[in-house]
Amino acid sequence: MNCYFCQKNIQAIDYKDTKTLKRFISGLGKIRPKKRTGTCSSHQRKIANAVKRARNLGLLSATRK
């Protein structure tokens, strides 16, 4: 399985792009592990930081309803 961001040649993951970030969040609102998403470790860390930043600003909810 190849990394989504490496395939699309995306260097920076934007915390304001909630549509993309929702792909990497489970139904309960948890960040999916890289085994499930297929991302490389560097992009997985960037995803985690972007999701946390978006939650802090209220763009993403901490839990899904």
N, C-alpha and C positions, 0 to 999 in steps of 0.2 A: 504494500500500500504506500503510495507516494503522498508527500505532504501537499495539502491544498494550496498553501501559500507559495511553496517552491514551484509548483506546476504553473501557477498564474503569474509567477515572478513578482510577487507583492513583497516589498521590503518592510514597510511600516504598517502596523496594525493600528487603526484609528479607533479610539474608544467611543467616538461619536457615531460610528457605523454599527448601530445596534442590530440591523438586519443580518449582518455577517456574524456578529458575536452570538446571536441566538442559536446559530447552528452548533455551537460548541458548549451549550448549556443543556443539562438534562431536564426532564419534566418537573423535577422537584426544585430546580434552580441551582443545582450544583454544577461546577465546571467539570466537563467530561475529561477523563484521563486521556493521555496521548495514545494509549493502546486502542481506545474506542474511536478516536477522531482520526488517527493516522497522521498526525502532524509530527514534524521533527521537534526535538527538544528545545531548540532555540525559539521556534515559533510558538510552542506550547507555553513557554514562559511569558512571551509577549502577549499571548491571548489571556493568560491569567491576570496579568497586570492591567490590560485594557478592560477586562470584565470587572475587576475590582474598582477601577477608576470610574467606570460607567455606573456601577452601583452606588458609589460614594456621591456622585453628582445627581443621582435619581433618574438616570436614563434607563437603567435596567432595575427591575425589582430584585430584592434579595431572595425572595421566594416566589414561586409561580402560584397563581390562583386558579 
